[in-house]
Amino acid sequence: MAFEASFSFSIRDAIDEDYVPLGSEEMYTEEEITFEAVITVARSMDEGIDVAEADVALRPVTVKFGTVEPFGCSRNRALSARLW
């Protein structure tokens, strides 16, 4: 199963009392998840199989995206290379 998330980082400016954005990062990962599904079908000799109902047992899922930083490592290296 594929998972995608967007992370936004900000810091509160104590003087202006507003939030200043620091950066953001989008992450994508794939993980194997086991779940239970119940599928009810109707069968007709003339028309074949017809799915009448499908139900998936819901449960909490934890997804690990690894290290998420306000300033992505690859972006920092690219910025340093351009500045120097």
Backbone torsions as a table, in degrees:
resi	resn	phi	psi	omega
1	MET	NA	142.8	-178.5
2	ALA	-100.2	140.9	178.4
3	PHE	-129.7	139.8	178.0
4	GLU	-135.2	139.0	-179.9
5	ALA	-143.9	149.7	175.1
6	SER	-114.5	131.4	179.7
7	PHE	-117.2	130.5	177.9
8	SER	-119.5	135.8	-178.4
9	PHE	-119.0	137.9	177.1
10	SER	-147.2	163.9	177.9
11	ILE	-131.5	145.7	-178.4
12	ARG	-84.9	126.6	176.2
13	ASP	-83.6	112.8	-175.6
14	ALA	-67.6	-26.4	-178.7
15	ILE	-78.1	-54.2	-179.0
16	ASP	-84.3	-12.5	-178.7
17	GLU	57.2	39.7	173.3
18	ASP	-128.1	173.8	-178.6
19	TYR	-102.9	130.1	-179.0
20	VAL	-105.0	124.3	-179.5
21	PRO	-68.5	137.6	177.3
22	LEU	-100.4	-30.2	-178.3
23	GLY	155.9	178.5	179.6
24	SER	-150.0	164.1	179.6
25	GLU	-149.5	138.7	174.7
26	GLU	-106.7	134.4	-177.4
27	MET	-123.4	149.6	179.1
28	TYR	-138.0	136.5	176.4
29	THR	-149.9	158.1	175.5
30	GLU	-122.7	136.6	178.8
31	GLU	-139.9	150.4	174.0
32	GLU	-83.5	130.1	179.5
33	ILE	-130.1	132.5	177.0
34	THR	-96.0	130.3	176.8
35	PHE	-145.1	162.6	179.7
36	GLU	-102.7	138.1	177.9
37	ALA	-132.4	140.9	175.8
38	VAL	-118.1	123.3	-179.5
39	ILE	-120.2	124.0	177.1
40	THR	-102.5	126.0	-178.4
41	VAL	-122.7	153.5	173.1
42	ALA	-115.1	137.4	-177.4
43	ARG	-119.8	129.4	176.1
44	SER	-119.8	136.6	-179.4
45	MET	-63.0	-31.5	-178.2
46	ASP	-84.5	-40.0	-171.0
47	GLU	-105.8	-6.2	179.2
48	GLY	88.4	-150.2	-175.8
49	ILE	-96.7	137.4	177.3
50	ASP	-125.6	123.6	178.4
51	VAL	-74.9	116.8	-178.8
52	ALA	-87.5	-36.7	-176.7
53	GLU	-159.6	143.9	175.3
54	ALA	-134.9	133.8	-177.9
55	ASP	-136.9	133.8	178.6
56	VAL	-113.5	131.4	177.7
57	ALA	-71.3	118.7	-178.0
58	LEU	-86.5	140.5	174.3
59	ARG	-153.9	157.4	179.1
60	PRO	-63.0	144.0	179.6
61	VAL	-126.8	133.8	175.5
62	THR	-106.8	128.4	-179.2
63	VAL	-118.5	130.9	178.8
64	LYS	-100.5	119.6	179.4
65	PHE	-97.7	-2.2	-177.5
66	GLY	83.9	-153.6	-178.9
67	THR	-80.7	128.0	177.5
68	VAL	-119.8	125.5	-177.1
69	GLU	-127.6	152.3	178.6
70	PRO	-65.5	-29.3	178.1
71	PHE	-118.9	100.9	-177.1
72	GLY	-54.6	141.0	-177.2
73	CYS	-57.4	-44.4	-177.7
74	SER	-66.2	-34.5	178.2
75	ARG	-68.9	-38.4	178.1
76	ASN	-62.2	-43.8	179.2
77	ARG	-63.6	-42.0	-179.8
78	ALA	-66.0	-40.9	179.3
79	LEU	-64.9	-44.2	178.8
80	SER	-61.3	-41.2	-179.4
81	ALA	-63.7	-37.0	-179.5
82	ARG	-75.0	-34.2	-176.7
83	LEU	-76.6	-31.0	-176.1
84	TRP	-100.6	NA	NA
